[in-house]
Amino acid sequence: MSTLILTLFSIFFGLLYSFINALPDLSSGVVDVIWCLFLFSISLTISQFFSYLITDVIFSKVKGKASSDLLRFIVSIILYTVSLTFVLKYALGWNLTALITTSALLTAVIGFALQATLGNLFAGVAIQLEQAFYIGDVIKIGDKLGRVETLQWRSMSIQTFDGTRLVIPNNKISTETVEIFPSNKPVRITMNIPCPMNESPETIHTIILKVIIATPNVYTEIKPFIRIHEYDTFRGIIWYQVRYFVNNYLLEHLVDATVKNRLWFALNRHHIYVPLISHVLMEEAGSIEKSPPKYPNLSKETIGQCILQINKTITDQNLDKKINAVNVYAYAPGELILYTEQKINAVYYIYKGIVKIRQKNVTIHENNQRLQENVDEKLIAYWSSDILNEVNHRLTYYIGPIAEQLVKTAAQKTLDVRELYYLLSTHIDDQNDKTQFLSFAPDYSFQFYLKDSWLTNDDLSDHNAFAQGETILLEIPNEN
């Protein structure tokens, strides 16, 4: 906008100078003033254009980052100085040497008064020349950690993860040790995992690797590193050191928590438990159980009732045989189903939770009947607040504040994001607005199976079956 205004001023003064210069008997002083205004406006316009070209086009393309306010300020000052010097010396014929000499004392006085400010300014210039970090990067200065928001001529502001905003003088940045976590580069996570000595390291390695690779936002181009770190013979465990990378530092804590949560469930499904004390001491103690109870600890009666839900005509003898062959698996929220377990010819009964199966190009409402039959509480309790807030924000743009109540009502009828968009689109009258709103819906749908549902291996693919919330499955082998 400022470039456009300067351009209009340049055109105006250029036309005005051409008009006035052609008038007879007009004072030469007025003509000189108009000429000076034209030269200054045209020089500022050119400087503004090149400043935009350098900072917003060339810099962004070369570095792949948005330029900071400080960089724009520095580039603009340099270009303005060069252009105005050229105009004053060569176009207007001013003696700049005499002017600079005359103002030397005044410059010294101003420089002394603004010593701290100038120190911050030159520190900011040095930061820009080094290009050590950019806007969007996470930095740590002392005990302060946050994401860089602005780089200005006097200071830098960072947004901390506590929700506060810190303004740090450039002088402090140039003298402190700064730890940088670039926003566009992966960050390593290291953790130690205890596992019992009687389990094969190859088995542990495979389970950990599968869990890490299947977790969202893990940087999979660098293979996770898993090794035996230390033997703890007193407790009867082996410490495994695990290193892997996440896409950026802002996701580090979220991914780390998700991996640890899913590892617990995966190790539990394989009956891998960390002993409280060594097996030798357990045997000596006598009264101490040699292994912790399994989770989930379902009784034979409960498992038998679940099997009868599938086959009500099974005999008592076959029922006992089936009960003894059942495997019980628990999955963390968002975890893939059967991605760490060996698949067998079996039926999988949902004892607790919800299984989501991704589907492509399905007709909305065609699979909703099973969901409505098995649900025993409001579906809105299963929804993520982030998803509902996003849908509400988009719908509000088209129909106003009433969108919030409509979203809550529709969320009680489905668990599928795509179907939620279609249900809400019926409240938009304009066809173009409806099409635009539906463009935000995902191109896939989910079929949901709740408590008392059962599935097969064909349903529970490694790539399209997920647990929503903590989910418990009973694996009931089919007869050969």
C-alpha positions as CSV (number, residue, x, y, z in Angstrom):
1,M,0.0,0.0,0.0
2,S,2.8,2.5,0.9
3,T,4.5,1.7,-2.4
4,L,1.3,2.5,-4.3
5,I,0.9,5.8,-2.5
6,L,4.5,6.8,-3.2
7,T,4.0,5.9,-6.8
8,L,0.9,8.1,-7.1
9,F,2.8,10.9,-5.4
10,S,5.6,10.5,-7.9
11,I,3.2,10.7,-10.9
12,F,1.4,13.6,-9.4
13,F,4.5,15.7,-8.8
14,G,5.9,14.7,-12.2
15,L,2.8,15.9,-14.0
16,L,2.6,19.0,-11.8
17,Y,6.3,19.9,-12.6
18,S,5.7,19.4,-16.3
19,F,2.6,21.7,-16.1
20,I,4.2,24.5,-14.0
21,N,7.5,24.4,-15.9
22,A,5.6,25.3,-19.0
23,L,4.0,28.4,-17.5
24,P,5.7,31.8,-18.3
25,D,6.9,34.3,-15.7
26,L,6.7,31.7,-12.8
27,S,9.1,32.0,-10.0
28,S,12.0,29.5,-10.4
29,G,11.8,28.8,-6.6
30,V,8.4,27.2,-6.9
31,V,9.6,25.1,-9.9
32,D,12.7,23.9,-7.9
33,V,10.5,22.9,-4.9
34,I,8.2,20.8,-7.2
35,W,11.2,19.3,-8.9
36,C,12.7,18.4,-5.5
37,L,9.5,16.8,-4.3
38,F,9.3,14.8,-7.5
39,L,12.9,13.5,-7.1
40,F,12.4,12.6,-3.5
41,S,9.1,10.8,-4.1
42,I,10.5,8.9,-7.1
43,S,13.6,7.9,-5.1
44,L,11.5,6.6,-2.2
45,T,9.3,4.7,-4.6
46,I,12.3,2.9,-6.1
47,S,13.7,2.2,-2.7
48,Q,10.4,0.8,-1.5
49,F,10.2,-1.5,-4.5
50,F,13.7,-2.9,-4.2
51,S,13.2,-3.4,-0.5
52,Y,10.1,-5.5,-1.2
53,L,12.0,-7.4,-3.9
54,I,14.9,-8.2,-1.6
55,T,13.1,-9.0,1.6
56,D,9.8,-10.6,0.5
57,V,10.7,-12.2,-2.8
58,I,14.4,-13.0,-3.1
59,F,15.0,-13.7,0.7
60,S,11.8,-15.8,1.1
61,K,12.7,-17.9,-2.0
62,V,16.3,-18.5,-1.1
63,K,15.9,-19.1,2.6
64,G,12.4,-20.5,2.6
65,K,11.5,-18.3,5.5
66,A,9.5,-15.1,6.0
67,S,11.8,-12.0,6.5
68,S,11.7,-10.3,9.8
69,D,10.7,-6.7,10.6
70,L,14.3,-5.9,11.5
71,L,15.6,-7.1,8.1
72,R,13.1,-5.0,6.3
73,F,14.1,-2.0,8.4
74,I,17.8,-2.5,7.7
75,V,17.3,-3.0,4.0
76,S,15.0,0.0,3.8
77,I,17.4,2.3,5.6
78,I,20.3,1.3,3.3
79,L,18.3,1.8,0.2
80,Y,16.8,5.1,1.4
81,T,20.2,6.4,2.3
82,V,21.7,5.5,-1.1
83,S,18.8,6.9,-3.1
84,L,18.6,10.2,-1.2
85,T,22.4,10.6,-1.4
86,F,22.3,10.2,-5.1
87,V,19.5,12.7,-5.4
88,L,21.1,15.3,-3.2
89,K,24.6,15.0,-4.7
90,Y,24.0,14.4,-8.4
91,A,20.5,15.8,-9.1
92,L,20.5,18.8,-6.8
93,G,24.3,19.4,-6.6
94,W,24.5,19.6,-2.8
95,N,27.9,19.5,-1.1
96,L,27.4,16.5,1.2
97,T,31.0,16.6,2.6
98,A,30.4,20.0,4.2
99,L,27.0,18.9,5.5
100,I,28.4,15.8,7.2
101,T,31.3,17.8,8.8
102,T,28.9,20.4,10.2
103,S,26.7,17.7,11.8
104,A,29.5,15.6,13.3
105,L,29.2,17.2,16.8
106,L,25.4,16.8,16.8
107,T,25.8,13.1,15.7
108,A,28.2,12.4,18.6
109,V,25.8,13.9,21.1
110,I,22.8,11.9,19.8
111,G,25.0,8.7,19.6
112,F,26.0,9.1,23.3
113,A,22.4,9.7,24.4
114,L,21.1,6.7,22.4
115,Q,24.0,4.4,23.4
116,A,21.8,1.5,24.7
117,T,19.4,1.8,21.8
118,L,22.1,1.8,19.2
119,G,23.7,-1.2,20.9
120,N,20.5,-3.1,20.4
121,L,20.3,-1.9,16.8
122,F,23.7,-3.1,15.9
123,A,23.2,-6.3,17.8
124,G,20.1,-6.8,15.7
125,V,22.1,-6.1,12.5
126,A,24.6,-8.8,13.6
127,I,21.8,-11.3,14.2
128,Q,20.4,-10.7,10.7
129,L,23.8,-11.0,9.1
130,E,24.5,-14.3,10.9
131,Q,20.9,-15.7,10.1
132,A,21.3,-18.1,13.0
133,F,17.5,-18.4,13.5
134,Y,14.3,-17.3,11.9
135,I,10.7,-16.5,12.7
136,G,8.9,-19.7,13.7
137,D,12.0,-21.3,15.2
138,V,12.0,-22.3,18.9
139,I,14.9,-20.9,20.9
140,K,16.1,-21.3,24.5
141,I,17.9,-18.4,26.2
142,G,18.8,-19.2,29.8
143,D,15.7,-20.7,31.3
144,K,13.4,-19.1,28.8
145,L,12.0,-21.2,26.0
146,G,9.6,-20.1,23.2
147,R,8.8,-19.6,19.5
148,V,10.3,-16.6,17.7
149,E,7.4,-14.3,16.7
150,T,9.2,-11.0,15.6
151,L,12.7,-9.7,15.1
152,Q,12.7,-5.9,15.4
153,W,15.4,-3.2,15.3
154,R,15.6,-3.1,19.2
155,S,14.3,-6.4,20.5
156,M,12.9,-9.8,19.7
157,S,9.7,-11.3,21.0
158,I,9.0,-15.0,21.7
159,Q,5.8,-16.8,22.5
160,T,6.4,-19.2,25.4
161,F,4.6,-22.5,25.8
162,D,3.0,-21.0,29.0
163,G,1.0,-18.6,26.8
164,T,3.1,-15.5,27.7
165,R,5.0,-13.2,25.4
166,L,8.6,-12.2,26.2
167,V,10.4,-9.2,24.7
168,I,14.2,-9.7,24.8
169,P,16.7,-6.9,23.9
170,N,19.0,-7.8,21.0
171,N,22.0,-7.0,23.1
172,K,21.2,-9.8,25.5
173,I,20.7,-12.3,22.6
174,S,24.2,-11.4,21.2
175,T,25.9,-12.0,24.6
176,E,23.9,-15.1,25.8
177,T,24.2,-18.7,24.7
178,V,21.2,-19.4,22.5
179,E,19.9,-23.0,21.9
180,I,18.0,-23.2,18.6
181,F,15.4,-25.7,17.4
182,P,14.7,-24.9,13.7
183,S,11.0,-25.2,12.7
184,N,11.7,-26.9,9.4
185,K,14.2,-29.6,10.7
186,P,13.6,-32.8,12.7
187,V,14.4,-32.9,16.4
188,R,15.8,-36.0,18.2
189,I,14.0,-37.6,21.2
190,T,15.9,-40.0,23.5
191,M,14.4,-42.3,26.1
192,N,15.3,-45.4,28.1
193,I,12.8,-48.3,28.3
194,P,13.0,-51.1,30.9
195,C,12.1,-54.6,29.7
196,P,12.5,-58.0,31.4
197,M,15.6,-60.0,30.8
198,N,13.7,-63.2,29.8
199,E,12.4,-61.5,26.6
200,S,14.3,-61.7,23.4
201,P,16.0,-58.4,22.5
202,E,14.8,-59.0,18.9
203,T,11.2,-59.1,20.0
204,I,11.5,-55.9,22.1
205,H,13.3,-54.2,19.2
206,T,10.5,-55.1,16.7
207,I,7.7,-53.9,19.0
208,I,9.4,-50.6,19.8
209,L,10.2,-50.0,16.2
210,K,6.6,-50.7,15.0
211,V,5.1,-48.4,17.7
212,I,7.4,-45.5,16.8
213,I,7.0,-45.7,13.1
214,A,3.2,-45.9,13.4
215,T,3.0,-42.8,15.6
216,P,1.9,-39.6,13.8
217,N,4.5,-36.8,13.3
218,V,7.5,-39.1,13.7
219,Y,10.2,-38.3,11.1
220,T,10.5,-41.7,9.4
221,E,13.2,-40.8,6.9
222,I,15.7,-41.4,9.7
223,K,15.4,-44.9,11.1
224,P,14.9,-45.1,14.9
225,F,18.0,-46.3,16.8
226,I,17.3,-49.0,19.4
227,R,20.1,-50.7,21.5
228,I,20.7,-52.4,24.8
229,H,21.9,-49.7,27.1
230,E,22.4,-51.4,30.5
231,Y,21.7,-54.6,32.4
232,D,20.0,-54.3,35.8
233,T,20.5,-57.8,37.2
234,F,19.1,-57.0,40.7
235,R,15.7,-56.1,39.2
236,G,16.0,-58.6,36.4
237,I,15.6,-56.0,33.6
238,I,17.4,-54.7,30.5
239,W,17.4,-50.9,29.8
240,Y,16.9,-50.2,26.1
241,Q,18.0,-46.8,24.7
242,V,15.8,-45.5,22.0
243,R,16.4,-42.5,19.7
244,Y,14.1,-41.2,17.0
245,F,13.2,-37.9,15.4
246,V,10.0,-35.9,15.2
247,N,9.1,-33.4,12.5
248,N,9.7,-30.3,14.6
249,Y,10.3,-29.3,18.2
250,L,6.8,-28.0,18.7
251,L,5.5,-31.6,18.5
252,E,8.3,-33.1,20.6
253,H,6.4,-33.4,23.9
254,L,3.2,-34.5,22.3
255,V,4.9,-37.3,20.2
256,D,7.0,-38.4,23.2
257,A,3.9,-38.8,25.4
258,T,2.0,-40.7,22.6
259,V,4.9,-43.1,21.9
260,K,5.3,-43.9,25.6
261,N,1.6,-44.4,26.0
262,R,1.3,-46.7,23.1
263,L,4.4,-48.7,24.1
264,W,2.8,-49.5,27.4
265,F,-0.2,-51.0,25.6
266,A,1.9,-52.8,22.9
267,L,4.2,-54.4,25.5
268,N,1.1,-55.4,27.6
269,R,-0.5,-57.1,24.6
270,H,2.6,-59.2,24.2
271,H,2.5,-60.0,28.0
272,I,5.9,-58.2,28.6
273,Y,5.9,-56.9,32.1
274,V,8.7,-55.2,34.1
275,P,9.3,-57.1,37.3
276,L,9.4,-55.2,40.6
277,I,12.3,-57.3,41.8
278,S,14.4,-60.0,40.3
279,H,12.9,-63.5,39.8
280,V,15.5,-64.9,42.3
281,L,14.2,-62.7,45.0
282,M,10.6,-63.4,44.1
283,E,11.2,-67.1,44.6
284,E,12.9,-66.5,47.9
285,A,10.1,-64.2,49.1
286,G,7.5,-66.9,48.4
287,S,4.5,-64.8,49.1
288,I,5.2,-62.4,46.3
289,E,3.5,-63.2,42.9
290,K,6.0,-64.2,40.2
291,S,4.3,-62.1,37.6
292,P,2.0,-59.1,37.8
293,P,-1.7,-59.5,36.8
294,K,-2.5,-59.1,33.2
295,Y,-4.4,-56.1,31.9
296,P,-7.2,-56.2,31.2
297,N,-7.9,-59.0,33.6
298,L,-11.2,-60.5,32.3
299,S,-12.7,-63.5,34.0
300,K,-13.6,-66.7,32.1
301,E,-17.3,-66.0,32.7
302,T,-17.0,-62.5,31.1
303,I,-15.1,-63.9,28.1
304,G,-17.8,-66.7,27.7
305,Q,-20.6,-64.2,27.7
306,C,-18.8,-62.3,24.9
307,I,-18.4,-65.5,22.8
308,L,-22.1,-66.2,23.3
309,Q,-22.9,-62.8,21.7
310,I,-21.3,-64.1,18.5
311,N,-22.6,-67.8,18.6
312,K,-25.5,-68.4,20.9
313,T,-25.7,-72.1,19.9
314,I,-22.2,-73.2,21.0
315,T,-22.0,-76.1,23.3
316,D,-20.5,-75.9,26.8
317,Q,-17.6,-78.1,25.8
318,N,-16.7,-76.0,22.8
319,L,-17.3,-72.8,24.9
320,D,-14.6,-73.8,27.4
321,K,-12.3,-74.7,24.5
322,K,-12.9,-71.3,23.0
323,I,-12.4,-69.4,26.2
324,N,-9.0,-70.9,26.8
325,A,-7.9,-70.0,23.2
326,V,-9.0,-66.3,23.5
327,N,-6.4,-63.5,23.5
328,V,-7.4,-60.2,25.0
329,Y,-5.8,-57.0,23.5
330,A,-6.0,-53.4,24.8
331,Y,-5.2,-50.5,22.5
332,A,-4.4,-46.9,23.3
333,P,-6.4,-44.0,21.8
334,G,-5.5,-43.5,18.1
335,E,-3.5,-46.7,17.9
336,L,-3.6,-49.0,14.8
337,I,-5.3,-52.3,15.4
338,L,-3.2,-55.5,15.0
339,Y,-0.1,-53.7,13.8
340,T,2.2,-55.3,16.4
341,E,0.4,-58.7,16.8
342,Q,0.5,-61.8,14.6
343,K,-2.6,-62.1,12.6
344,I,-4.6,-65.4,12.8
345,N,-7.9,-66.6,11.4
346,A,-10.1,-65.2,14.1
347,V,-13.1,-63.1,15.0
348,Y,-12.4,-59.9,17.0
349,Y,-15.1,-58.9,19.5
350,I,-15.2,-55.4,20.9
351,Y,-15.5,-55.6,24.7
352,K,-14.8,-51.9,25.2
353,G,-14.3,-48.7,23.1
354,I,-14.7,-48.0,19.4
355,V,-13.0,-49.3,16.3
356,K,-12.8,-46.8,13.4
357,I,-12.3,-48.3,9.9
358,R,-11.3,-45.9,7.1
359,Q,-13.3,-46.1,3.9
360,K,-12.9,-44.4,0.6
361,N,-15.8,-43.3,-1.7
362,V,-18.6,-44.5,0.5
363,T,-22.1,-43.2,0.6
364,I,-23.0,-41.2,3.7
365,H,-25.5,-42.8,6.1
366,E,-25.1,-46.3,4.6
367,N,-23.2,-47.7,7.6
368,N,-24.8,-45.6,10.4
369,Q,-27.4,-48.2,11.5
370,R,-25.0,-50.4,13.4
371,L,-23.6,-47.3,15.2
372,Q,-27.1,-46.2,16.4
373,E,-28.0,-49.8,17.6
374,N,-24.9,-50.2,19.8
375,V,-24.3,-46.8,21.3
376,D,-25.4,-46.4,24.9
377,E,-24.5,-42.8,25.5
378,K,-24.3,-39.5,23.7
379,L,-21.9,-39.6,20.8
380,I,-20.7,-36.1,21.4
381,A,-18.7,-37.4,24.4
382,Y,-16.4,-39.2,21.9
383,W,-15.7,-36.1,19.8
384,S,-12.4,-34.1,20.0
385,S,-13.2,-30.5,21.0
386,D,-10.6,-29.3,18.4
387,I,-12.5,-30.9,15.6
388,L,-15.9,-29.6,16.7
389,N,-14.4,-26.1,17.2
390,E,-13.0,-26.1,13.7
391,V,-16.3,-27.2,12.1
392,N,-18.2,-24.6,14.2
393,H,-15.8,-21.9,13.1
394,R,-16.3,-22.7,9.4
395,L,-20.1,-23.1,9.6
396,T,-20.4,-19.8,11.5
397,Y,-19.0,-18.0,8.5
398,Y,-22.0,-19.1,6.5
399,I,-25.0,-19.1,8.9
400,G,-23.8,-17.1,12.0
401,P,-23.8,-17.8,15.7
402,I,-26.5,-20.5,15.5
403,A,-23.8,-22.8,14.1
404,E,-22.6,-23.7,17.6
405,Q,-25.9,-25.3,18.6
406,L,-26.3,-27.1,15.2
407,V,-22.8,-28.6,15.5
408,K,-23.6,-30.0,19.0
409,T,-26.9,-31.5,17.7
410,A,-25.3,-33.1,14.7
411,A,-22.4,-34.4,16.7
412,Q,-24.9,-36.6,18.7
413,K,-25.9,-38.4,15.5
414,T,-22.5,-39.4,14.1
415,L,-18.8,-39.9,14.9
416,D,-17.6,-39.4,11.3
417,V,-16.1,-36.0,10.3
418,R,-17.2,-36.3,6.7
419,E,-20.8,-37.2,7.7
420,L,-20.9,-34.3,10.2
421,Y,-20.1,-31.8,7.4
422,Y,-22.9,-33.3,5.3
423,L,-25.4,-33.1,8.1
424,L,-24.6,-29.5,8.7
425,S,-24.6,-28.5,5.1
426,T,-28.4,-29.0,5.0
427,H,-28.7,-25.7,7.0
428,I,-26.9,-23.7,4.3
429,D,-29.4,-22.4,1.7
430,D,-27.0,-21.0,-0.9
431,Q,-25.7,-23.8,-3.2
432,N,-22.3,-22.1,-3.8
433,D,-21.8,-21.7,0.0
434,K,-22.8,-25.3,0.6
435,T,-20.3,-26.5,-2.0
436,Q,-17.6,-24.4,-0.5
437,F,-18.4,-25.6,3.1
438,L,-18.3,-29.3,1.9
439,S,-14.9,-28.8,0.4
440,F,-13.5,-28.8,3.9
441,A,-14.8,-32.3,4.6
442,P,-12.2,-35.1,4.2
443,D,-12.4,-37.3,1.1
444,Y,-12.7,-40.4,3.2
445,S,-15.2,-41.7,5.8
446,F,-15.0,-44.0,8.8
447,Q,-17.2,-46.9,9.7
448,F,-17.6,-47.2,13.5
449,Y,-18.0,-50.4,15.5
450,L,-18.8,-50.0,19.2
451,K,-19.3,-52.4,22.1
452,D,-20.8,-55.8,21.2
453,S,-19.6,-55.5,17.6
454,W,-17.3,-58.1,16.0
455,L,-14.9,-57.9,13.0
456,T,-12.6,-60.1,11.0
457,N,-9.0,-59.8,9.7
458,D,-10.4,-58.3,6.5
459,D,-11.9,-55.4,8.5
460,L,-8.9,-54.8,10.7
461,S,-6.3,-53.9,8.2
462,D,-2.9,-52.5,9.4
463,H,-3.6,-49.2,7.5
464,N,-7.2,-48.4,8.1
465,A,-8.4,-49.6,11.5
466,F,-7.9,-47.4,14.6
467,A,-8.9,-47.4,18.2
468,Q,-10.9,-44.3,19.3
469,G,-10.4,-44.0,23.0
470,E,-9.1,-47.0,25.0
471,T,-10.3,-50.1,23.2
472,I,-10.3,-53.7,24.3
473,L,-10.6,-56.6,21.8
474,L,-11.1,-60.3,22.3
475,E,-9.4,-62.4,19.6
476,I,-11.5,-65.6,19.2
477,P,-9.8,-68.1,16.9
478,N,-11.9,-69.7,14.3
479,E,-12.0,-73.5,14.1
480,N,-9.8,-75.0,11.4
